[in-house]
Amino acid sequence: MSIQFGDHIFDEPTPFGKWQPPKQPCIYAVLAYDPKVKPKPYLVLFFGECENLSDQTFFRSHIKYSCWTKQSGSEKNLFITQLKLPDSDGIARKKILNKLIQKFQPVCNEV
């Protein structure tokens, strides 16, 4: 199963502790489990982009990690999904990223 944000279809959300980061360029979304959200029970907290997410410690050391856990209540309520863009460059990813942030206005993307 997958989850859609705008025109983009991301992989199925995976619990934070079980997620295996892709070793390729992608846009990722950090989600909070929220049964009130329909059609899928996830609230987007943050969109980001990266050339290579293979470092498993990336998210726990991320500057927005405390925002994610505060908004979700705990790490056990955090999920991650990604839109793999293997042949993309940083400019293309930033363009998609900015559109997603503008449309969904995730609370943890605020400056």
LINRASUL-V313248 format. One record per pair of residues at least 24 apart in sequence whose ideal C-beta (glycine too) atoms are under 6 Angstrom apart, sorted by sequence separation. I is the first residue (numbers start at 0). J is the second residue. D is the distance in Angstrom with one decimal. If there is no record, write none. Layout:
I,J,D / I,J,D
This chain:
24,50,5.3 / 44,70,5.2 / 12,41,5.6 / 22,51,5.7 / 21,52,5.8 / 22,53,4.4 / 20,52,3.7 / 20,53,5.5 / 70,106,5.9 / 2,39,5.6 / 29,67,5.2 / 31,70,5.7 / 31,71,3.7 / 67,107,5.9 / 66,107,4.0 / 32,76,4.7 / 48,92,4.1 / 63,107,4.8 / 31,76,5.5 / 30,78,4.3 / 48,96,4.8 / 29,79,5.9 / 46,96,5.7 / 28,80,5.1 / 46,99,4.8 / 27,81,4.5 / 46,100,5.4 / 25,81,4.4 / 26,82,4.5 / 25,82,5.9 / 25,83,4.9 / 15,74,5.6 / 25,84,5.7 / 46,105,5.9 / 23,83,6.0 / 24,84,5.1 / 43,103,5.3 / 45,105,5.1 / 18,79,4.6 / 44,105,5.4 / 15,77,3.9 / 21,83,5.7 / 23,85,4.8 / 43,105,4.9 / 45,107,4.0 / 24,87,5.0 / 44,107,4.6 / 45,108,5.6 / 14,78,5.9 / 12,78,3.9 / 13,79,5.7 / 26,92,5.9 / 12,80,4.6 / 26,95,5.8 / 10,80,5.3 / 26,96,5.6 / 9,80,4.2 / 10,81,5.5 / 9,82,4.8 / 7,82,5.2 / 2,80,5.7 / 4,99,5.7 / 5,102,5.6
